[in-house]
Amino acid sequence: MRIFKLSRRALVGVGAALTATAMLGMGVVTADAAEVPAPAPIAAKSGKAAPGGGTAKTLVLYDTTGDYGWMGEVYATQTANLASHFGSWTAAPVTSYKARDLDAYTAVVYLGSTYDEPLPAAFLDDVAATKKPVTWLFDNIWQLTSRDASFAAEHGFTSGSFDVTDVATVDYKGRKLTRDTANKSGIMNLSISDATKIKTLASAVRPDGSSFPWAVQSGNFTYVGEIPFAYVTHDDRYLAFADLLFDSLGNTGVSRERHRALARIEDVGPDSDPAELRAIADYLYSQKVPFSVAVYPRFRNPKGVDNDGKAEDYTLLQRPQVVSALRYMQQRGGTLLMHGYTHQNGNTANPYDGMSANDFEFYRAHVDEKDSVIYDGPVAGDSAAFMATRIAASGLTFALAGLGVPTTFEFPHYAGSAVDYQTVTSIVGKRYDRGLYFPGVLTGRKFDYTRHFGQFFPYAVRDVYGSVVIPENIGNVEPSAFNNHPARLPSDLVASAERNLVVRDGVASFFYHPYLGTDYLKQVVPGIKAQGYTFVTGDSMVAS
């Protein structure tokens, strides 16, 4: 069976359509004495802390102007998702900022994604005056250092020039994190006037081995020299940013150092081999590893693939041996998840062959001439009612099989429309996956399904859709390359787990297909344990 869980460029997290909160100040604002025309009004969006999260109240401000202004919302979505681990958050365009808006928050994060975004003077002045933690990413730092005549003397640096060399490594906490050299936007190389006043948190390493600061801290001010959400992989410098938030958002309740691991058995359905399921359960039980089992309760094969062209359609109720094996997994420490209903859509290839576990259920896709999976948009008939019906049918099948209705949902191939995510949030409330996000979730404008982005999390969050998300962040064993994705072996998962140790309170969470047998699993589990991780249940990750 093929899997398609994460595109190589996956960037963001899931988004929740939350009720708009009070507007940040709109109207005409000024920057450096020049009037700045107000953008079309956009209500601020707010979200609650993840279960067990801290008490921070983070203001996330983002750019909106120019041809690529939409990317500001993309980056703000990802930042808001991470910020939920530390407390509540509010996201709004920076151009809407009014004097003393920061007073209502414990910290501010500004995402400078548009070169020379017209920043309000009130924002620049409040940032210069505040003693609260400020995190500034990438562009427009020069507007702050120009506005505040004392900035250089107080902080020991000013803006410099963009370094566009092919930086492939970011050093953080003694570990080498990756950076995709396809990213040509450059990294700000600051002009440092007093090195005694700054702390270099992470360093960008050039091909010749020389380096310069990637992130610095001076007093209450943290600066990151690029947007860390572009071209993200499992081992990316994104992990450094995710960890820096423990300091910049105030260390409120979640600063302890601990490293937990999660195991999830993937794509289990009525067509699964009961002996394989029992063997997996026996091994994990012997290792004292609790685990989750992602189950789709109805198998469909409308084209009769590998069945002489004869269509197949049956549920767990027609496969008592599989049900018995699932009960056995529960007895051995397994928790069942709702992995959709059929893990495929209708009678068409979406994108492969229409067979359960191979195809998408809630999003359309096709494979192009370059053998890449292309996302096409919501499935025909997509709506809240459609999604609710699938959840109800799935839950009923679990119940009739005597397995209990799962309390956690996982999107097949990690893909659904924004409406689907909102519906899962309202009915189930908890997911265990990587979400798919779209422009419009923060601004309240029409969802733009031509632009999608995904995000993995190194810790538990409550995403912008309002859903509690149990993280999966180091991928799966895939012995062969497919759809332009390289093979991924146990050693790759263990290496990712090792790099994820840079994240305090971080997790190493993987999934595994039972048809692979136990040999690979017997390399992954001990390898992750050897890094100092303790395996726990998914639910324990999101306990209050």
One Martini backbone bead per residue (centre of mass of N, CA, C, O) as a GRO file, in nm:
protein
  544
    1MET     BB    1   0.097   0.035   0.021
    2ARG     BB    2   0.043   0.358  -0.007
    3ILE     BB    3   0.181   0.670   0.099
    4PHE     BB    4   0.066   1.021   0.197
    5LYS     BB    5   0.174   1.255   0.445
    6LEU     BB    6   0.425   1.442   0.318
    7SER     BB    7   0.547   1.698   0.184
    8ARG     BB    8   0.855   1.838   0.137
    9ARG     BB    9   0.708   2.140   0.186
   10ALA     BB   10   0.606   2.122   0.452
   11LEU     BB   11   0.495   2.372   0.703
   12VAL     BB   12   0.226   2.350   0.863
   13GLY     BB   13  -0.079   2.362   1.026
   14VAL     BB   14  -0.362   2.344   1.157
   15GLY     BB   15  -0.691   2.491   1.122
   16ALA     BB   16  -0.915   2.714   1.296
   17ALA     BB   17  -1.244   2.824   1.309
   18LEU     BB   18  -1.266   3.100   1.483
   19THR     BB   19  -1.394   3.331   1.657
   20ALA     BB   20  -1.400   3.645   1.634
   21THR     BB   21  -1.240   3.899   1.773
   22ALA     BB   22  -1.125   4.166   1.862
   23MET     BB   23  -1.016   4.434   1.721
   24LEU     BB   24  -0.770   4.571   1.602
   25GLY     BB   25  -0.662   4.855   1.513
   26MET     BB   26  -0.788   5.064   1.278
   27GLY     BB   27  -0.692   5.251   1.015
   28VAL     BB   28  -0.489   5.517   1.028
   29VAL     BB   29  -0.137   5.498   1.004
   30THR     BB   30   0.206   5.545   1.109
   31ALA     BB   31   0.537   5.571   0.941
   32ASP     BB   32   0.766   5.788   0.960
   33ALA     BB   33   0.527   6.013   0.902
   34ALA     BB   34   0.378   5.818   0.716
   35GLU     BB   35   0.108   5.731   0.559
   36VAL     BB   36  -0.104   5.437   0.605
   37PRO     BB   37  -0.298   5.243   0.444
   38ALA     BB   38  -0.560   5.062   0.502
   39PRO     BB   39  -0.669   4.767   0.501
   40ALA     BB   40  -0.873   4.541   0.477
   41PRO     BB   41  -1.061   4.435   0.708
   42ILE     BB   42  -0.934   4.229   0.983
   43ALA     BB   43  -0.994   4.007   1.201
   44ALA     BB   44  -0.910   3.882   1.475
   45LYS     BB   45  -0.754   3.582   1.598
   46SER     BB   46  -0.827   3.319   1.833
   47GLY     BB   47  -0.664   3.099   2.082
   48LYS     BB   48  -0.612   2.825   2.269
   49ALA     BB   49  -0.470   2.628   2.474
   50ALA     BB   50  -0.323   2.358   2.527
   51PRO     BB   51  -0.316   2.094   2.698
   52GLY     BB   52  -0.097   2.191   2.953
   53GLY     BB   53  -0.045   2.466   2.905
   54GLY     BB   54   0.017   2.778   2.936
   55THR     BB   55  -0.023   3.152   3.017
   56ALA     BB   56   0.023   3.274   2.766
   57LYS     BB   57  -0.008   3.588   2.562
   58THR     BB   58  -0.003   3.591   2.217
   59LEU     BB   59   0.112   3.813   1.968
   60VAL     BB   60   0.041   3.780   1.618
   61LEU     BB   61   0.221   3.933   1.355
   62TYR     BB   62   0.142   4.020   1.005
   63ASP     BB   63   0.175   4.030   0.675
   64THR     BB   64  -0.023   4.169   0.362
   65THR     BB   65   0.143   4.287   0.142
   66GLY     BB   66   0.156   4.237  -0.173
   67ASP     BB   67   0.191   3.959  -0.375
   68TYR     BB   68   0.283   3.792  -0.085
   69GLY     BB   69   0.082   3.850   0.157
   70TRP     BB   70  -0.044   3.563   0.207
   71MET     BB   71   0.208   3.445   0.362
   72GLY     BB   72   0.164   3.571   0.637
   73GLU     BB   73  -0.069   3.382   0.718
   74VAL     BB   74   0.084   3.121   0.700
   75TYR     BB   75   0.296   3.189   0.923
   76ALA     BB   76   0.090   3.259   1.146
   77THR     BB   77  -0.040   2.984   1.168
   78GLN     BB   78   0.213   2.833   1.260
   79THR     BB   79   0.270   3.007   1.509
   80ALA     BB   80   0.002   2.966   1.656
   81ASN     BB   81   0.026   2.667   1.693
   82LEU     BB   82   0.280   2.678   1.872
   83ALA     BB   83   0.175   2.886   2.088
   84SER     BB   84  -0.038   2.691   2.225
   85HIS     BB   85   0.173   2.544   2.412
   86PHE     BB   86   0.189   2.833   2.599
   87GLY     BB   87  -0.104   2.938   2.507
   88SER     BB   88  -0.257   3.195   2.406
   89TRP     BB   89  -0.388   3.363   2.100
   90THR     BB   90  -0.328   3.640   1.861
   91ALA     BB   91  -0.413   3.727   1.521
   92ALA     BB   92  -0.270   3.996   1.308
   93PRO     BB   93  -0.222   4.255   1.132
   94VAL     BB   94   0.017   4.494   1.163
   95THR     BB   95  -0.153   4.737   1.035
   96SER     BB   96  -0.369   4.723   1.291
   97TYR     BB   97  -0.197   4.857   1.487
   98LYS     BB   98  -0.214   5.000   1.816
   99ALA     BB   99  -0.160   5.167   2.075
  100ARG     BB  100  -0.114   4.929   2.332
  101ASP     BB  101  -0.192   4.639   2.243
  102LEU     BB  102   0.035   4.485   2.410
  103ASP     BB  103  -0.088   4.503   2.701
  104ALA     BB  104  -0.271   4.223   2.664
  105TYR     BB  105   0.019   4.084   2.663
  106THR     BB  106   0.321   3.879   2.709
  107ALA     BB  107   0.374   3.861   2.388
  108VAL     BB  108   0.560   3.900   2.070
  109VAL     BB  109   0.514   3.813   1.718
  110TYR     BB  110   0.702   3.892   1.421
  111LEU     BB  111   0.636   3.853   1.060
  112GLY     BB  112   0.878   3.925   0.808
  113SER     BB  113   0.766   3.872   0.469
  114THR     BB  114   0.763   4.180   0.377
  115TYR     BB  115   0.924   4.400   0.209
  116ASP     BB  116   0.849   4.697   0.344
  117GLU     BB  117   0.642   4.696   0.539
  118PRO     BB  118   0.407   4.913   0.675
  119LEU     BB  119   0.489   5.012   0.980
  120PRO     BB  120   0.370   5.112   1.258
  121ALA     BB  121   0.469   5.337   1.486
  122ALA     BB  122   0.333   5.207   1.731
  123PHE     BB  123   0.477   4.940   1.710
  124LEU     BB  124   0.771   5.036   1.723
  125ASP     BB  125   0.744   5.185   1.996
  126ASP     BB  126   0.647   4.945   2.170
  127VAL     BB  127   0.889   4.761   2.120
  128ALA     BB  128   1.105   4.960   2.230
  129ALA     BB  129   0.960   4.985   2.530
  130THR     BB  130   0.935   4.704   2.603
  131LYS     BB  131   0.977   4.413   2.841
  132LYS     BB  132   0.868   4.217   2.667
  133PRO     BB  133   0.868   3.962   2.467
  134VAL     BB  134   1.048   3.964   2.151
  135THR     BB  135   0.976   3.834   1.818
  136TRP     BB  136   1.181   3.857   1.521
  137LEU     BB  137   1.123   3.799   1.167
  138PHE     BB  138   1.337   3.912   0.940
  139ASP     BB  139   1.195   4.155   0.817
  140ASN     BB  140   1.217   4.509   0.904
  141ILE     BB  141   1.439   4.574   1.120
  142TRP     BB  142   1.524   4.855   1.001
  143GLN     BB  143   1.277   5.011   1.110
  144LEU     BB  144   1.350   4.984   1.408
  145THR     BB  145   1.650   5.089   1.411
  146SER     BB  146   1.562   5.369   1.293
  147ARG     BB  147   1.347   5.459   1.503
  148ASP     BB  148   1.555   5.355   1.728
  149ALA     BB  149   1.833   5.521   1.838
  150SER     BB  150   1.903   5.303   2.090
  151PHE     BB  151   1.925   5.010   1.991
  152ALA     BB  152   2.227   4.952   1.944
  153ALA     BB  153   2.324   5.028   2.233
  154GLU     BB  154   2.133   4.817   2.381
  155HIS     BB  155   2.176   4.542   2.174
  156GLY     BB  156   2.440   4.537   1.961
  157PHE     BB  157   2.252   4.583   1.696
  158THR     BB  158   2.180   4.572   1.345
  159SER     BB  159   2.112   4.580   1.046
  160GLY     BB  160   2.202   4.427   0.742
  161SER     BB  161   2.254   4.167   0.523
  162PHE     BB  162   2.190   3.937   0.282
  163ASP     BB  163   2.251   3.593   0.288
  164VAL     BB  164   2.277   3.375  -0.021
  165THR     BB  165   2.394   3.134   0.060
  166ASP     BB  166   2.415   2.774   0.088
  167VAL     BB  167   2.251   2.703   0.353
  168ALA     BB  168   2.242   2.364   0.518
  169THR     BB  169   2.311   2.466   0.821
  170VAL     BB  170   2.205   2.459   1.171
  171ASP     BB  171   2.330   2.549   1.475
  172TYR     BB  172   2.196   2.371   1.772
  173LYS     BB  173   2.289   2.257   2.061
  174GLY     BB  174   2.519   2.084   1.898
  175ARG     BB  175   2.332   2.060   1.641
  176LYS     BB  176   2.256   1.957   1.306
  177LEU     BB  177   2.052   2.133   1.108
  178THR     BB  178   1.854   2.162   0.844
  179ARG     BB  179   1.874   2.326   0.504
  180ASP     BB  180   1.729   2.417   0.221
  181THR     BB  181   1.885   2.533  -0.079
  182ALA     BB  182   1.618   2.623  -0.229
  183ASN     BB  183   1.646   2.857  -0.036
  184LYS     BB  184   1.682   3.207  -0.169
  185SER     BB  185   1.608   3.447   0.047
  186GLY     BB  186   1.783   3.445   0.283
  187ILE     BB  187   1.996   3.580   0.552
  188MET     BB  188   2.036   3.776   0.811
  189ASN     BB  189   2.329   3.981   0.851
  190LEU     BB  190   2.428   4.125   1.107
  191SER     BB  191   2.518   4.425   1.275
  192ILE     BB  192   2.777   4.408   1.509
  193SER     BB  193   2.878   4.623   1.785
  194ASP     BB  194   2.811   4.430   2.060
  195ALA     BB  195   2.880   4.112   2.164
  196THR     BB  196   2.811   4.140   2.481
  197LYS     BB  197   2.481   4.188   2.416
  198ILE     BB  198   2.481   3.904   2.282
  199LYS     BB  199   2.315   3.591   2.192
  200THR     BB  200   2.391   3.307   2.029
  201LEU     BB  201   2.160   3.055   1.941
  202ALA     BB  202   2.223   3.035   1.623
  203SER     BB  203   2.392   2.894   1.327
  204ALA     BB  204   2.497   2.967   1.009
  205VAL     BB  205   2.624   2.744   0.751
  206ARG     BB  206   2.847   2.746   0.520
  207PRO     BB  207   3.012   2.569   0.277
  208ASP     BB  208   3.305   2.673   0.406
  209GLY     BB  209   3.226   2.681   0.740
  210SER     BB  210   3.120   2.935   0.787
  211SER     BB  211   2.960   3.178   1.013
  212PHE     BB  212   2.637   3.301   1.138
  213PRO     BB  213   2.378   3.438   1.276
  214TRP     BB  214   2.040   3.314   1.306
  215ALA     BB  215   2.010   3.365   1.624
  216VAL     BB  216   1.922   3.622   1.867
  217GLN     BB  217   1.990   3.768   2.199
  218SER     BB  218   1.859   4.078   2.365
  219GLY     BB  219   1.722   4.050   2.624
  220ASN     BB  220   1.383   4.070   2.511
  221PHE     BB  221   1.526   4.018   2.225
  222THR     BB  222   1.439   3.822   1.933
  223TYR     BB  223   1.628   3.712   1.642
  224VAL     BB  224   1.536   3.593   1.312
  225GLY     BB  225   1.686   3.565   0.984
  226GLU     BB  226   1.419   3.396   0.914
  227ILE     BB  227   1.184   3.192   0.779
  228PRO     BB  228   1.123   2.862   0.933
  229PHE     BB  229   0.879   2.744   0.711
  230ALA     BB  230   1.065   2.687   0.471
  231TYR     BB  231   1.148   2.389   0.357
  232VAL     BB  232   1.053   2.150   0.541
  233THR     BB  233   1.187   1.901   0.753
  234HIS     BB  234   1.246   1.674   1.000
  235ASP     BB  235   1.561   1.826   1.046
  236ASP     BB  236   1.501   2.119   1.093
  237ARG     BB  237   1.536   2.457   1.196
  238TYR     BB  238   1.247   2.463   1.307
  239LEU     BB  239   1.324   2.337   1.582
  240ALA     BB  240   1.460   2.585   1.698
  241PHE     BB  241   1.213   2.767   1.701
  242ALA     BB  242   1.031   2.584   1.876
  243ASP     BB  243   1.230   2.620   2.124
  244LEU     BB  244   1.257   2.933   2.158
  245LEU     BB  245   0.963   2.971   2.272
  246PHE     BB  246   1.024   2.900   2.570
  247ASP     BB  247   1.152   3.187   2.612
  248SER     BB  248   0.981   3.408   2.444
  249LEU     BB  249   0.695   3.310   2.599
  250GLY     BB  250   0.794   3.276   2.930
  251ASN     BB  251   0.798   2.999   3.081
  252THR     BB  252   0.480   2.894   3.113
  253GLY     BB  253   0.476   2.568   3.248
  254VAL     BB  254   0.684   2.437   2.984
  255SER     BB  255   1.019   2.412   3.057
  256ARG     BB  256   1.065   2.131   3.080
  257GLU     BB  257   1.273   1.850   3.055
  258ARG     BB  258   1.149   1.627   2.800
  259HIS     BB  259   1.121   1.285   2.637
  260ARG     BB  260   0.885   1.167   2.412
  261ALA     BB  261   0.713   0.877   2.274
  262LEU     BB  262   0.552   0.756   1.965
  263ALA     BB  263   0.323   0.493   1.850
  264ARG     BB  264   0.187   0.405   1.518
  265ILE     BB  265  -0.050   0.207   1.365
  266GLU     BB  266  -0.111   0.177   1.018
  267ASP     BB  267  -0.363   0.103   0.808
  268VAL     BB  268  -0.615  -0.040   0.949
  269GLY     BB  269  -0.830  -0.310   0.839
  270PRO     BB  270  -1.038  -0.560   0.726
  271ASP     BB  271  -0.774  -0.651   0.536
  272SER     BB  272  -0.605  -0.738   0.753
  273ASP     BB  273  -0.358  -0.919   0.921
  274PRO     BB  274  -0.389  -1.073   1.218
  275ALA     BB  275  -0.097  -1.176   1.261
  276GLU     BB  276   0.043  -0.902   1.230
  277LEU     BB  277  -0.100  -0.760   1.464
  278ARG     BB  278  -0.007  -0.953   1.691
  279ALA     BB  279   0.297  -0.918   1.651
  280ILE     BB  280   0.309  -0.621   1.713
  281ALA     BB  281   0.184  -0.634   1.995
  282ASP     BB  282   0.393  -0.822   2.123
  283TYR     BB  283   0.641  -0.647   2.091
  284LEU     BB  284   0.547  -0.386   2.233
  285TYR     BB  285   0.480  -0.524   2.500
  286SER     BB  286   0.773  -0.627   2.556
  287GLN     BB  287   0.868  -0.302   2.554
  288LYS     BB  288   0.661  -0.113   2.694
  289VAL     BB  289   0.473  -0.004   2.440
  290PRO     BB  290   0.260   0.212   2.374
  291PHE     BB  291  -0.024   0.237   2.134
  292SER     BB  292  -0.154   0.308   1.817
  293VAL     BB  293  -0.457   0.252   1.599
  294ALA     BB  294  -0.526   0.299   1.262
  295VAL     BB  295  -0.876   0.282   1.168
  296TYR     BB  296  -1.062   0.145   0.902
  297PRO     BB  297  -1.393  -0.010   0.890
  298ARG     BB  298  -1.392   0.012   0.564
  299PHE     BB  299  -1.369  -0.182   0.268
  300ARG     BB  300  -1.258  -0.070  -0.064
  301ASN     BB  301  -1.271  -0.217  -0.423
  302PRO     BB  302  -1.413  -0.113  -0.708
  303LYS     BB  303  -1.181  -0.235  -0.926
  304GLY     BB  304  -1.042  -0.504  -0.833
  305VAL     BB  305  -0.771  -0.497  -0.712
  306ASP     BB  306  -0.616  -0.795  -0.691
  307ASN     BB  307  -0.931  -0.938  -0.788
  308ASP     BB  308  -1.010  -0.984  -1.091
  309GLY     BB  309  -1.207  -0.719  -1.099
  310LYS     BB  310  -1.348  -0.756  -0.821
  311ALA     BB  311  -1.541  -0.614  -0.615
  312GLU     BB  312  -1.509  -0.461  -0.284
  313ASP     BB  313  -1.723  -0.473   0.030
  314TYR     BB  314  -1.634  -0.427   0.376
  315THR     BB  315  -1.639  -0.486   0.721
  316LEU     BB  316  -1.565  -0.573   1.038
  317LEU     BB  317  -1.822  -0.758   1.062
  318GLN     BB  318  -1.688  -0.960   0.827
  319ARG     BB  319  -1.408  -0.965   1.031
  320PRO     BB  320  -1.357  -1.129   1.317
  321GLN     BB  321  -1.043  -1.168   1.323
  322VAL     BB  322  -0.975  -0.868   1.323
  323VAL     BB  323  -1.130  -0.793   1.575
  324SER     BB  324  -0.972  -0.980   1.760
  325ALA     BB  325  -0.697  -0.840   1.707
  326LEU     BB  326  -0.783  -0.563   1.816
  327ARG     BB  327  -0.840  -0.658   2.102
  328TYR     BB  328  -0.556  -0.755   2.151
  329MET     BB  329  -0.424  -0.479   2.121
  330GLN     BB  330  -0.571  -0.351   2.359
  331GLN     BB  331  -0.455  -0.554   2.573
  332ARG     BB  332  -0.144  -0.453   2.477
  333GLY     BB  333  -0.181  -0.111   2.457
  334GLY     BB  334  -0.401  -0.027   2.257
  335THR     BB  335  -0.528   0.254   2.059
  336LEU     BB  336  -0.800   0.351   1.888
  337LEU     BB  337  -0.846   0.502   1.572
  338MET     BB  338  -0.998   0.727   1.344
  339HIS     BB  339  -0.934   0.653   0.988
  340GLY     BB  340  -1.191   0.714   0.903
  341TYR     BB  341  -1.380   0.494   0.687
  342THR     BB  342  -1.230   0.407   0.382
  343HIS     BB  343  -0.972   0.544   0.261
  344GLN     BB  344  -1.158   0.661   0.027
  345ASN     BB  345  -1.319   0.771  -0.301
  346GLY     BB  346  -1.533   0.610  -0.431
  347ASN     BB  347  -1.474   0.495  -0.791
  348THR     BB  348  -1.200   0.647  -0.796
  349ALA     BB  349  -0.900   0.773  -0.852
  350ASN     BB  350  -0.731   0.900  -0.527
  351PRO     BB  351  -0.477   0.864  -0.719
  352TYR     BB  352  -0.469   0.547  -0.789
  353ASP     BB  353  -0.732   0.287  -0.731
  354GLY     BB  354  -0.964   0.310  -0.487
  355MET     BB  355  -0.826   0.186  -0.246
  356SER     BB  356  -0.796   0.117   0.056
  357ALA     BB  357  -0.515   0.311   0.189
  358ASN     BB  358  -0.432   0.453  -0.087
  359ASP     BB  359  -0.646   0.676  -0.065
  360PHE     BB  360  -0.824   0.947  -0.053
  361GLU     BB  361  -1.118   1.080   0.121
  362PHE     BB  362  -1.113   1.433   0.160
  363TYR     BB  363  -0.925   1.461  -0.108
  364ARG     BB  364  -0.804   1.567  -0.401
  365ALA     BB  365  -0.595   1.370  -0.639
  366HIS     BB  366  -0.286   1.350  -0.838
  367VAL     BB  367  -0.063   1.214  -1.079
  368ASP     BB  368   0.189   1.326  -1.246
  369GLU     BB  369   0.439   1.318  -1.494
  370LYS     BB  370   0.656   1.336  -1.231
  371ASP     BB  371   0.543   1.166  -0.983
  372SER     BB  372   0.345   1.367  -0.837
  373VAL     BB  373   0.147   1.475  -0.585
  374ILE     BB  374  -0.164   1.647  -0.644
  375TYR     BB  375  -0.355   1.892  -0.515
  376ASP     BB  376  -0.717   1.981  -0.591
  377GLY     BB  377  -0.925   1.948  -0.352
  378PRO     BB  378  -1.220   1.904  -0.267
  379VAL     BB  379  -1.457   1.695  -0.265
  380ALA     BB  380  -1.735   1.593  -0.374
  381GLY     BB  381  -1.967   1.725  -0.148
  382ASP     BB  382  -1.837   1.902   0.041
  383SER     BB  383  -1.916   1.907   0.398
  384ALA     BB  384  -2.031   1.897   0.709
  385ALA     BB  385  -2.235   1.668   0.656
  386PHE     BB  386  -2.046   1.472   0.517
  387MET     BB  387  -1.846   1.443   0.752
  388ALA     BB  388  -2.049   1.356   0.970
  389THR     BB  389  -2.138   1.096   0.827
  390ARG     BB  390  -1.863   0.952   0.829
  391ILE     BB  391  -1.822   0.952   1.133
  392ALA     BB  392  -2.082   0.799   1.206
  393ALA     BB  393  -2.027   0.541   1.039
  394SER     BB  394  -1.766   0.469   1.176
  395GLY     BB  395  -1.860   0.458   1.472
  396LEU     BB  396  -2.078   0.241   1.433
  397THR     BB  397  -1.887   0.014   1.343
  398PHE     BB  398  -1.722  -0.002   1.596
  399ALA     BB  399  -1.957  -0.059   1.788
  400LEU     BB  400  -2.070  -0.322   1.649
  401ALA     BB  401  -1.777  -0.463   1.697
  402GLY     BB  402  -1.694  -0.396   2.007
  403LEU     BB  403  -1.460  -0.141   2.023
  404GLY     BB  404  -1.551   0.124   2.026
  405VAL     BB  405  -1.536   0.470   2.014
  406PRO     BB  406  -1.327   0.675   1.904
  407THR     BB  407  -1.153   0.989   2.031
  408THR     BB  408  -0.971   0.987   1.765
  409PHE     BB  409  -0.852   1.157   1.473
  410GLU     BB  410  -0.743   1.055   1.131
  411PHE     BB  411  -0.638   1.164   0.843
  412PRO     BB  412  -0.619   1.058   0.544
  413HIS     BB  413  -0.323   1.166   0.435
  414TYR     BB  414  -0.357   1.442   0.585
  415ALA     BB  415  -0.652   1.523   0.436
  416GLY     BB  416  -0.854   1.827   0.411
  417SER     BB  417  -1.074   2.048   0.458
  418ALA     BB  418  -1.162   2.305   0.650
  419VAL     BB  419  -1.442   2.190   0.708
  420ASP     BB  420  -1.347   1.916   0.807
  421TYR     BB  421  -1.182   2.019   1.048
  422GLN     BB  422  -1.414   2.163   1.190
  423THR     BB  423  -1.591   1.908   1.226
  424VAL     BB  424  -1.398   1.741   1.392
  425THR     BB  425  -1.378   1.941   1.622
  426SER     BB  426  -1.690   1.937   1.700
  427ILE     BB  427  -1.706   1.613   1.742
  428VAL     BB  428  -1.414   1.522   1.859
  429GLY     BB  429  -1.140   1.738   1.912
  430LYS     BB  430  -0.924   1.508   1.822
  431ARG     BB  431  -0.591   1.460   1.693
  432TYR     BB  432  -0.353   1.241   1.481
  433ASP     BB  433  -0.152   1.459   1.300
  434ARG     BB  434  -0.122   1.638   1.000
  435GLY     BB  435  -0.212   1.934   0.881
  436LEU     BB  436  -0.422   2.126   0.667
  437TYR     BB  437  -0.374   2.449   0.517
  438PHE     BB  438  -0.534   2.782   0.459
  439PRO     BB  439  -0.605   3.054   0.328
  440GLY     BB  440  -0.847   3.219   0.565
  441VAL     BB  441  -0.839   3.119   0.866
  442LEU     BB  442  -0.763   3.412   0.982
  443THR     BB  443  -0.917   3.633   0.796
  444GLY     BB  444  -1.210   3.511   0.682
  445ARG     BB  445  -1.175   3.434   0.413
  446LYS     BB  446  -1.170   3.263   0.150
  447PHE     BB  447  -1.070   2.968   0.080
  448ASP     BB  448  -0.745   2.865  -0.051
  449TYR     BB  449  -0.703   2.572  -0.249
  450THR     BB  450  -0.434   2.660  -0.416
  451ARG     BB  451  -0.318   2.694  -0.109
  452HIS     BB  452  -0.113   2.475   0.069
  453PHE     BB  453  -0.032   2.357   0.407
  454GLY     BB  454   0.194   2.201   0.633
  455GLN     BB  455   0.236   2.059   0.980
  456PHE     BB  456   0.459   1.984   1.226
  457PHE     BB  457   0.496   1.865   1.571
  458PRO     BB  458   0.705   1.856   1.875
  459TYR     BB  459   0.423   1.915   2.011
  460ALA     BB  460   0.153   1.995   2.164
  461VAL     BB  461  -0.162   2.122   2.028
  462ARG     BB  462  -0.386   2.397   1.933
  463ASP     BB  463  -0.519   2.471   1.661
  464VAL     BB  464  -0.681   2.692   1.439
  465TYR     BB  465  -0.939   2.488   1.456
  466GLY     BB  466  -0.933   2.382   1.778
  467SER     BB  467  -0.759   2.131   1.775
  468VAL     BB  468  -0.633   1.870   1.924
  469VAL     BB  469  -0.277   1.768   1.886
  470ILE     BB  470  -0.120   1.486   1.818
  471PRO     BB  471   0.197   1.415   1.745
  472GLU     BB  472   0.375   1.387   1.421
  473ASN     BB  473   0.747   1.408   1.326
  474ILE     BB  474   0.929   1.138   1.186
  475GLY     BB  475   0.752   0.933   1.052
  476ASN     BB  476   0.840   0.654   0.832
  477VAL     BB  477   0.876   0.347   0.707
  478GLU     BB  478   1.030   0.343   0.365
  479PRO     BB  479   1.204   0.131   0.161
  480SER     BB  480   1.087   0.298  -0.085
  481ALA     BB  481   1.059   0.495  -0.336
  482PHE     BB  482   0.808   0.766  -0.391
  483ASN     BB  483   0.688   1.031  -0.538
  484ASN     BB  484   0.977   1.172  -0.479
  485HIS     BB  485   1.037   0.995  -0.231
  486PRO     BB  486   1.244   0.882  -0.021
  487ALA     BB  487   1.370   0.662   0.149
  488ARG     BB  488   1.286   0.527   0.490
  489LEU     BB  489   1.467   0.438   0.764
  490PRO     BB  490   1.539   0.368   1.081
  491SER     BB  491   1.789   0.558   1.088
  492ASP     BB  492   1.626   0.813   1.014
  493LEU     BB  493   1.439   0.821   1.260
  494VAL     BB  494   1.663   0.829   1.475
  495ALA     BB  495   1.796   1.090   1.372
  496SER     BB  496   1.546   1.265   1.421
  497ALA     BB  497   1.527   1.216   1.720
  498GLU     BB  498   1.799   1.341   1.788
  499ARG     BB  499   1.731   1.630   1.686
  500ASN     BB  500   1.470   1.663   1.874
  501LEU     BB  501   1.635   1.719   2.144
  502VAL     BB  502   1.629   2.038   2.119
  503VAL     BB  503   1.339   1.996   2.230
  504ARG     BB  504   1.181   2.087   2.484
  505ASP     BB  505   0.927   1.883   2.534
  506GLY     BB  506   0.970   1.671   2.323
  507VAL     BB  507   0.912   1.456   2.032
  508ALA     BB  508   0.897   1.104   1.908
  509SER     BB  509   0.689   1.046   1.624
  510PHE     BB  510   0.554   0.746   1.478
  511PHE     BB  511   0.484   0.532   1.197
  512TYR     BB  512   0.340   0.193   1.113
  513HIS     BB  513   0.335  -0.087   0.902
  514PRO     BB  514   0.237  -0.418   0.941
  515TYR     BB  515   0.345  -0.539   0.658
  516LEU     BB  516   0.658  -0.513   0.759
  517GLY     BB  517   0.659  -0.619   1.025
  518THR     BB  518   0.924  -0.633   1.291
  519ASP     BB  519   1.215  -0.561   1.207
  520TYR     BB  520   1.208  -0.251   1.193
  521LEU     BB  521   1.085  -0.206   1.475
  522LYS     BB  522   1.346  -0.336   1.619
  523GLN     BB  523   1.504  -0.059   1.547
  524VAL     BB  524   1.337   0.188   1.632
  525VAL     BB  525   1.272   0.155   1.934
  526PRO     BB  526   1.564   0.127   2.051
  527GLY     BB  527   1.675   0.385   1.914
  528ILE     BB  528   1.492   0.583   2.070
  529LYS     BB  529   1.559   0.497   2.356
  530ALA     BB  530   1.872   0.562   2.331
  531GLN     BB  531   1.801   0.885   2.329
  532GLY     BB  532   1.588   0.911   2.597
  533TYR     BB  533   1.314   0.801   2.547
  534THR     BB  534   0.961   0.783   2.639
  535PHE     BB  535   0.698   0.584   2.614
  536VAL     BB  536   0.363   0.688   2.528
  537THR     BB  537   0.061   0.803   2.515
  538GLY     BB  538  -0.130   1.009   2.336
  539ASP     BB  539  -0.319   1.118   2.562
  540SER     BB  540  -0.084   1.218   2.753
  541MET     BB  541  -0.007   1.466   2.566
  542VAL     BB  542  -0.326   1.596   2.626
  543ALA     BB  543  -0.319   1.641   2.918
  544SER     BB  544  -0.410   1.868   3.174
   0.00000   0.00000   0.00000
